[in-house]
Amino acid sequence: MSVWRKNRSFTRRALRRAAAIVAGATLVAAGAIASPASAATALPGWLSTNGSTIVTASGAPFTIKAAAWFGMETSNCAPHGLWSIPLDDGLAAIAGMGFNAIRLPFSNECLAAKTSNSINANANPGLVSLTPLQLMDTVIARAKAHGLSVILDRHRPDSAAQSELWYTAQYSEQRWIDDWKMLAARYKNESAVIGVDLHNEPHGSACWNCGDPARDWRAAATRAGNAVLAVNPNLLIIVEGVERQNDGSSTWWGGGLKDAGAAPVALEVKNRVVYSPHDYPASVYAQTWFSASGYPANLEAVWDANWGYLVRGNIAPVLLGEFGTKLETASDRAWLDALVGYLAKTKISYAYWSFNPNSGDTGGLVGDDWRTPQKAKLAALAPILTPVASPAPQPNPAPTATPKPTASPTVSPKPTASPKPAAPSPSPTASPTPAPTPKPGASAAAGITATWVPQSTWGEGYVAELTVTATGPVKKWSVSFDAPGTTAVSNAWGMSCSVAAGRVTCTGSAWAAALAPGQSVRVGLQAAATRAPSAPKLIVTAS
């Protein structure tokens, strides 16, 4: 049993916090809370360290309470969910839950890309045409408006998969450092960007202070940290651990910091290093300590040995950079209960993984609609969140016109190993297009054609687009296809869909219901499935 449960007054406070946080998050999800006008004044500004404490410029202790919103590290090069919700709605939800920062993953590949994709132009009309870097600018600016600081997280070199080391054959160490210097310069005058997470989850051959320059993560973090601080000396340098520690023990990717106390990252600008392990429950991977007879009481000793000692001994601050769970098993609930108690007791900063519901291992803080708060998770996290006051109900605003779909280039993302779906923005065009000859994944009927455009697949579902083109006037249309293993359609845009006996049937709706001759629309769906169809035969009808 965790320490905080032993204190009844603490438990009562936690229950009140849980009620306030869930109520605030629900109001945000319902659209009742707008961007707080005074949010920017609540930002801490530049931070530094004092022993094991992160402090503001005035010396006041500050706990970073972040949630990760991923997607800019994937082939979409954009935060996921912008196919369903406006950027501001997501940020308002995160702030309403009681977080004070976001961790924003990105890849070096996306930094150099010219376009992002899977942004719904109806929901985010100003974002579709932006480059990924311009989109990052906008995310930071809007996060600031919602009272959220930003941690930039170099999650991957390219958008396909996580790398063991900080460099690959395609992305050199120099490219890694140069990109960090570029970002440090770009946001040098933006104190909402409080820190840089140099590389996500070093593992495999990565070592700590082993002396091999090709593998020594401590030495590489020192080189990169000094380069970043030479450009902007105000940033926190966030350094993750390694998987394999020098005593022969192994832990989570990025989770091993047992050797950092004796061999710290020492930078030329003092008081800037924050160590950042990751920790997960047994549902993600069955580490040995989950099956020990003393579980979950043994967890504090595991955390203390791997990274908690840095705080306990007043050596350096720790930011628990990732932790999360679907909260579906008793073991996971016990793990989260113990971890929340540990974080509350030690006042360790953290970044929850993730806001996104489409994290295959953990789910998210909202449901598949990207709006409904996950009340059980928020209640479990309540002791370490900051309650947000629920405002008095506001009068219903006058209706506003829904922006018309905006034509925009749509880039089909490369295959990605990350289990995160993508979805496009609808892109009607007025230029006549001759009916294409049907090919695999394509179908034609009188007056209409449809083409299958796969987007993303993961272990529990997929996202796919359809390009639907009218060769004559179309009042209504539908498309169906066999998709064995598909159990439900959780989201759709430009059409409404149903599933019966492994067959998906979709009917054009809203802005894509009726089509003029020559008009093309890009519609899509997000489905729950054990496997994804690759090029299904489409049966199209129109009238």
Secondary structure in CASP SS format (residue, H / E / C, confidence):
PFRMAT SS
TARGET T0000
AUTHOR 0000-0000-0000
METHOD secondary structure of the structure
MODEL  1
M C 1.00
S C 1.00
V H 1.00
W H 1.00
R H 1.00
K H 1.00
N C 1.00
R H 1.00
S H 1.00
F H 1.00
T H 1.00
R H 1.00
R H 1.00
A H 1.00
L H 1.00
R H 1.00
R H 1.00
A H 1.00
A H 1.00
A H 1.00
I H 1.00
V H 1.00
A H 1.00
G H 1.00
A H 1.00
T H 1.00
L H 1.00
V H 1.00
A H 1.00
A C 1.00
G C 1.00
A C 1.00
I C 1.00
A C 1.00
S C 1.00
P C 1.00
A C 1.00
S C 1.00
A H 1.00
A H 1.00
T H 1.00
A H 1.00
L C 1.00
P C 1.00
G C 1.00
W C 1.00
L C 1.00
S E 1.00
T E 1.00
N E 1.00
G C 1.00
S C 1.00
T E 1.00
I E 1.00
V E 1.00
T C 1.00
A C 1.00
S C 1.00
G C 1.00
A C 1.00
P E 1.00
F C 1.00
T C 1.00
I C 1.00
K E 1.00
A E 1.00
A E 1.00
A E 1.00
W C 1.00
F C 1.00
G C 1.00
M C 1.00
E C 1.00
T C 1.00
S C 1.00
N C 1.00
C C 1.00
A C 1.00
P C 1.00
H C 1.00
G C 1.00
L C 1.00
W C 1.00
S C 1.00
I C 1.00
P C 1.00
L H 1.00
D H 1.00
D H 1.00
G H 1.00
L H 1.00
A H 1.00
A H 1.00
I H 1.00
A H 1.00
G H 1.00
M H 1.00
G C 1.00
F C 1.00
N C 1.00
A E 1.00
I E 1.00
R E 1.00
L E 1.00
P E 1.00
F E 1.00
S E 1.00
N H 1.00
E H 1.00
C H 1.00
L H 1.00
A H 1.00
A C 1.00
K C 1.00
T C 1.00
S C 1.00
N C 1.00
S C 1.00
I C 1.00
N C 1.00
A C 1.00
N C 1.00
A C 1.00
N C 1.00
P C 1.00
G C 1.00
L C 1.00
V C 1.00
S C 1.00
L C 1.00
T C 1.00
P H 1.00
L H 1.00
Q H 1.00
L H 1.00
M H 1.00
D H 1.00
T H 1.00
V H 1.00
I H 1.00
A H 1.00
R H 1.00
A H 1.00
K H 1.00
A H 1.00
H C 1.00
G C 1.00
L C 1.00
S E 1.00
V E 1.00
I E 1.00
L E 1.00
D E 1.00
R E 1.00
H E 1.00
R E 1.00
P C 1.00
D C 1.00
S C 1.00
A C 1.00
A C 1.00
Q C 1.00
S C 1.00
E C 1.00
L C 1.00
W C 1.00
Y C 1.00
T C 1.00
A C 1.00
Q C 1.00
Y C 1.00
S C 1.00
E H 1.00
Q H 1.00
R H 1.00
W H 1.00
I H 1.00
D H 1.00
D H 1.00
W H 1.00
K H 1.00
M H 1.00
L H 1.00
A H 1.00
A H 1.00
R H 1.00
Y C 1.00
K C 1.00
N C 1.00
E C 1.00
S C 1.00
A C 1.00
V E 1.00
I E 1.00
G E 1.00
V E 1.00
D E 1.00
L C 1.00
H C 1.00
N C 1.00
E C 1.00
P C 1.00
H C 1.00
G C 1.00
S C 1.00
A C 1.00
C E 1.00
W C 1.00
N C 1.00
C C 1.00
G C 1.00
D C 1.00
P C 1.00
A C 1.00
R C 1.00
D E 1.00
W H 1.00
R H 1.00
A H 1.00
A H 1.00
A H 1.00
T H 1.00
R H 1.00
A H 1.00
G H 1.00
N H 1.00
A H 1.00
V H 1.00
L H 1.00
A H 1.00
V H 1.00
N C 1.00
P C 1.00
N C 1.00
L C 1.00
L E 1.00
I E 1.00
I E 1.00
V E 1.00
E E 1.00
G C 1.00
V E 1.00
E C 1.00
R E 1.00
Q C 1.00
N C 1.00
D C 1.00
G C 1.00
S C 1.00
S E 1.00
T C 1.00
W C 1.00
W C 1.00
G C 1.00
G C 1.00
G E 1.00
L C 1.00
K C 1.00
D C 1.00
A C 1.00
G C 1.00
A C 1.00
A C 1.00
P C 1.00
V C 1.00
A C 1.00
L C 1.00
E C 1.00
V C 1.00
K C 1.00
N C 1.00
R C 1.00
V E 1.00
V E 1.00
Y E 1.00
S E 1.00
P C 1.00
H E 1.00
D C 1.00
Y C 1.00
P C 1.00
A C 1.00
S C 1.00
V C 1.00
Y C 1.00
A C 1.00
Q C 1.00
T H 1.00
W H 1.00
F H 1.00
S H 1.00
A C 1.00
S C 1.00
G C 1.00
Y C 1.00
P C 1.00
A C 1.00
N C 1.00
L H 1.00
E H 1.00
A H 1.00
V H 1.00
W H 1.00
D H 1.00
A H 1.00
N H 1.00
W H 1.00
G H 1.00
Y H 1.00
L H 1.00
V H 1.00
R H 1.00
G C 1.00
N C 1.00
I C 1.00
A C 1.00
P C 1.00
V E 1.00
L E 1.00
L E 1.00
G C 1.00
E E 1.00
F C 1.00
G C 1.00
T C 1.00
K C 1.00
L C 1.00
E C 1.00
T C 1.00
A H 1.00
S H 1.00
D H 1.00
R H 1.00
A H 1.00
W H 1.00
L H 1.00
D H 1.00
A H 1.00
L H 1.00
V H 1.00
G H 1.00
Y H 1.00
L H 1.00
A H 1.00
K H 1.00
T H 1.00
K C 1.00
I C 1.00
S E 1.00
Y E 1.00
A E 1.00
Y E 1.00
W C 1.00
S C 1.00
F C 1.00
N C 1.00
P C 1.00
N C 1.00
S C 1.00
G C 1.00
D C 1.00
T C 1.00
G C 1.00
G C 1.00
L C 1.00
V E 1.00
G C 1.00
D C 1.00
D C 1.00
W C 1.00
R C 1.00
T C 1.00
P E 1.00
Q C 1.00
K H 1.00
A H 1.00
K H 1.00
L H 1.00
A H 1.00
A H 1.00
L H 1.00
A H 1.00
P H 1.00
I H 1.00
L C 1.00
T C 1.00
P C 1.00
V C 1.00
A C 1.00
S C 1.00
P C 1.00
A C 1.00
P C 1.00
Q C 1.00
P C 1.00
N C 1.00
P C 1.00
A C 1.00
P C 1.00
T C 1.00
A C 1.00
T C 1.00
P C 1.00
K C 1.00
P C 1.00
T C 1.00
A C 1.00
S C 1.00
P C 1.00
T C 1.00
V C 1.00
S C 1.00
P C 1.00
K C 1.00
P C 1.00
T C 1.00
A C 1.00
S C 1.00
P C 1.00
K C 1.00
P C 1.00
A C 1.00
A C 1.00
P C 1.00
S C 1.00
P C 1.00
S C 1.00
P C 1.00
T E 1.00
A C 1.00
S C 1.00
P C 1.00
T C 1.00
P C 1.00
A C 1.00
P C 1.00
T C 1.00
P C 1.00
K C 1.00
P C 1.00
G C 1.00
A E 1.00
S E 1.00
A E 1.00
A E 1.00
A C 1.00
G C 1.00
I E 1.00
T E 1.00
A E 1.00
T E 1.00
W E 1.00
V E 1.00
P E 1.00
Q E 1.00
S E 1.00
T E 1.00
W E 1.00
G C 1.00
E C 1.00
G E 1.00
Y E 1.00
V E 1.00
A E 1.00
E E 1.00
L E 1.00
T E 1.00
V E 1.00
T E 1.00
A E 1.00
T C 1.00
G C 1.00
P C 1.00
V E 1.00
K C 1.00
K C 1.00
W E 1.00
S E 1.00
V E 1.00
S E 1.00
F E 1.00
D E 1.00
A C 1.00
P C 1.00
G C 1.00
T E 1.00
T E 1.00
A E 1.00
V E 1.00
S E 1.00
N E 1.00
A E 1.00
W E 1.00
G C 1.00
M E 1.00
S E 1.00
C E 1.00
S E 1.00
V E 1.00
A E 1.00
A C 1.00
G C 1.00
R E 1.00
V E 1.00
T E 1.00
C E 1.00
T E 1.00
G E 1.00
S C 1.00
A H 1.00
W H 1.00
A H 1.00
A C 1.00
A C 1.00
L E 1.00
A C 1.00
P C 1.00
G C 1.00
Q C 1.00
S E 1.00
V E 1.00
R E 1.00
V E 1.00
G E 1.00
L E 1.00
Q E 1.00
A E 1.00
A E 1.00
A E 1.00
T C 1.00
R C 1.00
A C 1.00
P C 1.00
S C 1.00
A C 1.00
P C 1.00
K C 1.00
L C 1.00
I E 1.00
V E 1.00
T E 1.00
A E 1.00
S C 1.00
END
